[in-house]
């Protein structure tokens, strides 16, 4: 079996100097946030190790991921912790 190749995007240093408002900057960063979210999810889900996963930006996305863990036979609980939604998997 070949090892999986994992791509992780760094989003904290994305500069958007031509955008003036916070909403414009957030809108410009959204595609990168989604890419980082997906990369994080696949890295964590591939390990299959119970623990804490996240953060996710939306409650719905965190529940989608939690349902994937539940379908694999794990117990998963979603909660908000100030900076996003997390999942505890047991």
Secondary structure, 3 states (H helix, E strand, C coil): CCCCCCCCCCCCCCCCCCCCCHHHHHHHHHHHHHHHHHHHHHHHHHHCCCEEEEEECCHHHHHHHHHHHHHCCCCEEEEECCCCEEEEEC
